[in-house]
Amino acid sequence: MAPNTVDKTPVTLLGLGAMGTALARTWIAAGHPLTVWNRTPARAAAISDEGAGLADSAAAAVAANTLVVVCLLDDDSVGEVLAGTDLTGKDLVNLTTGTPAEARSRAEWARERGARYLDGGIMAVPPMIGLPEAGGYVFYSGSRELFERHRETLGVPAGTTYVGRDAGFAALHDVALLSAMYGMFAGAAHAFALIRKEDIDPASLAPLLADWLVTMAPAVHQTADQLRGGDYTKGVVSSLAMQVAGTPTFLSTAEQQGVSPELLSPYFELMRRRLAQGGGEEDLTGVIDLLVRGPDHVRTSARTARTSWR
């Protein structure tokens, strides 16, 4: 055993896609004894050449170490790969992207098989793994004791952020942040579409757009404060009524520029609905309540998600 592997927690990693390969290389570089398995043997062989132990089956890989990290395509893949393995006494860390309901069901599934469970949501792309300066991190939820036991090892590829004992919270945080990201991308797409047919260099708009989005980003703190306190009029600078009055300008400009308003119209419609309910003096926070559906819908959606892996 090389000197730098002394006292380093051994890790089993199932799944060597782009993300799994990045994870594997960081653990190898940090001196952790690593056992890997992948459905496509060629990828596993490549990592084996870099210092990982190569298992001939998922069951053999799981048997090799207590800490088992799974990074596969989806929740169905997790069930299929682990179906023939003995999870008794294992510390199972699932970094496969999924829904909160899938994570909760998978946690119960693991518990029934004698394993301890952590779910993870990776807030990074593969090139960010192993580079602390890149700012990538992983949300973890589930057993707090398990997280603390392996915090140092899990922190090798990327930063760690524990978000609660509910196994679904990592996935929920992951999807919440990525949903906001796509909303931002939607707004940016509309902005670029508006200038697309004009003699305006997109490269000249890009820094203005980036700076504007950074300037607006702290507004999420006021939204959180209003949601927590229940007073949507607290600290309002531009009321909902004022903002709804301005929406025709955005829609008219889009029409004049030959741009579809389909990225903006749904949000503007929510604003108008909230105004009709009497929220004119509020901030935009009230539209959040319009998005939250009733408990019957939530229960139905959860039941559907829970059965997706069976």
Helices and strands as residue ranges (DSSP letters): G 3-5, E 11-14, H 18-29, E 34-37, H 41-49, E 53-54, H 58-64, E 67-70, H 75-82, E 91-94, H 100-112, E 116-123, G 126-128, G 132-134, E 137-142, H 144-154, E 159-162, H 169-195, H 202-216, H 219-229, H 240-256, H 265-276, H 286-291, H 295-306
